[in-house]
Amino acid sequence: MTNNVYKLIELTGTSSTSIEDAVQNAVARASKTVRNMRWFEVVETRGAIDGDNVAQWQVTLKIGFSLDDE
């Protein structure tokens, strides 16, 4: 078993549909440039209101990824 070393990044994903979509949007975007993603943790949830309606979900998450072996 390898003793991995992990790095954390913090991102905020948004969606006009749901919290889950906001998380998925953040993970999908990060996957374009970050390799070896292993886990995420939602650290904050908030949203924007327009009139009487929720206009946007905003979810801040930490994503952990393992560093490449040398």
N, C-alpha and C positions, 0 to 999 in steps of 0.2 A: 504494500500500500504506500502510495506517495504522500509525503508531507507537503501539501500545497500551501502556497502563500496567496492570500486574496487581497484585492484592492476594492475599495468602495467608491462609487460615484453617486451623486445625488441629482435626480432629474425631476421635472414636473411635467406630467402628461396632461393633456386636456381633451375633453370631448363634450359635444353638445347632447350626447345620448345617455351616457352612464359612467359610473365610477370604473366599472370593469373595462369599458372601452378606453378610458383615459389611461389606465394602467397598460393595456395592450398597445396603445399608441406610443407610449414612452419606451416600452420594451422593443417594439418593432423598429422604432427609429434608432435606438441605441445599437441594435444588432447590425446595423449597416457599417458601424465603425469599431465596435467593441467585440473582441473574441472571448470565448470561454466563459460566457455569463452562466452563473450557477444558481443564483437565488435573488429574490427581491424582498424588501420590507416596506410596507406603506407606513410613512411617518406622519403624514398630514393629509387631510381631505378638506377641501373647501370648494366654493363655487361662486358664480356670478349670477346676479338676479337682474332680470329685465322686466320691469313692471310687476306682475303677479307670478311670473314664471321663472323657473331655473333656466338660465340661458347657457351655462357652461359648468361642467365639473372640472376641478383642478385637483390632481392627486400628486403629491410629492412622494417619491420613493427612493430608497437606496438600493442600488444594484451591486451585487458582489460578483466579481469574476476572478478566476485564477490567473496568475501571471504565468507566462510561458517559461518553460524550463530553459536553462542556459545551454 
